[in-house]
């Protein structure tokens, strides 16, 4: 019995020592930071889900930002730096890109375990990322997006019919927006009608959810991938459920086979992928991976942006009415707005820019140090950062800091007016990062902005939006979600405008 107890105590002691062994990493380098906890490090919400991780990191940001450009923190036992200076964040994403070339998730994917996700350009590293990004970039040309605009308009008209059919009851804005983005990207990428506005749970939507399920199982897999990579291989711990992976691979195969067999000519993303296959002989799996890249870029983050923009418009009726006037004046005799005009509407641009500031869909950027570099900790001290250290940029903190934005919690589109330079002064400072910055900023940014604008245009032109009492206010973020999500949902009412 004594031996068993001794072995148990020894095992727990060894585990404890392993978990805290690295906690002196930053102290040895004279880098300030909060004391980490065993197992939890400085990011307890990553495991406990007791608060949004953006808000947990924001507390650290506020404590140290006045004295230091970054601080040392830990996720479990892995050393990281949390950037507290927008100027340094901008340098990491642009000027010092060579030293911070890769995204964190790229270190956690495996082409054998996650053949689809691991080929997504967001996950790829080094030269492979550069090659794959070059393959995708031509898909986002102005001419191609303009050619697809009628497809987006068709989905928008279906959304209007759906809202009118639910006129007497509130709608959850995120769900409404996701129906719109699912139908748009399904049409543009897979040449299929997802039927989100007529089917209760369309399969493509449900599989899309599985691709972006960052629940507790995902967290455990990530920890195992990071700390026990060999065990992850043995246990075949994949990030994406095989059902979702196989669904999108087969969906893309069928879409390509149909186009090839029926000589269909249509300027969309699928046409670009087929052209890419013919020129570079990329595999079916690579085509599917590119297709899922387009899908993810246009599906979830865009629906988050649409839902929070509608929420702010509902809360600010004066802004909503001013935008409605701009849209009415810009409409042609048929009541529609052309692609070129839509992208040039100044107040619509301001409204969306302000919504993205307050509610950036992805508020946290994590970059891997791939080449050692000296960073300025304070005006009098440089710190050598080793390769393998992650640099975390919490854009949520920058976007809501009164040092960079006057009255930051107020929704004020005028702060981005053309007369003050729009978003450019803030981007130059490094404090406006809804799509990231530098060579690895969001690949689908232009398409995302286009479909967000078209959705907002459709809703505001046809409905007066108000907040329903089912919406929990003040707004709180759901700590269980990776993308920013309103706890309890955003419930809105839509009353048809007078024609």
Secondary structure, DSSP 4 states (H G I P E B T S, - for coil): -HHHHHHHHHHHHHHHHHHHGGGGHHHHTT---PPPBTTTBT-THHHH-SS-HHHHHHHHHHHHTTT-SEEEEEETTEEEEEE--HHHHHHHHTTTGGGS-EEGGGGT--TTT-TTGGGSTTT--HHHHHHHHHHHHGGG-HHHHHHHHHHHHHHHHHHHHHHHHTTTS-EEHHHHHHHHHHHHHHHHHHS----TTT-TT-HHHHHHHHHT--SHHHHHHHHHHHH-HHHHHHHT--SS-HHHHHHHHHHHHHHHHHHHHHT----SHHHHHHHHHHHH---HHHHHHHHHHHHHHHHHHHHHHHHHHHHHHHH-HHHHHHHHHHHHHH--TTS---HHHHHH-HHHHHHHHHHHHHT-SS-EEEEE--S-EEEEEETTEEEEEPTT-EEEEEHHHHHT-TTTSTTTTS--GGGG-GGGTTTHHHHHHT---TT--GGGS-TTHHHHHHHHHHHHHHHHHHEEEEE-TTS-SS--B-TT-SS--BTT--EEEEEEPP-
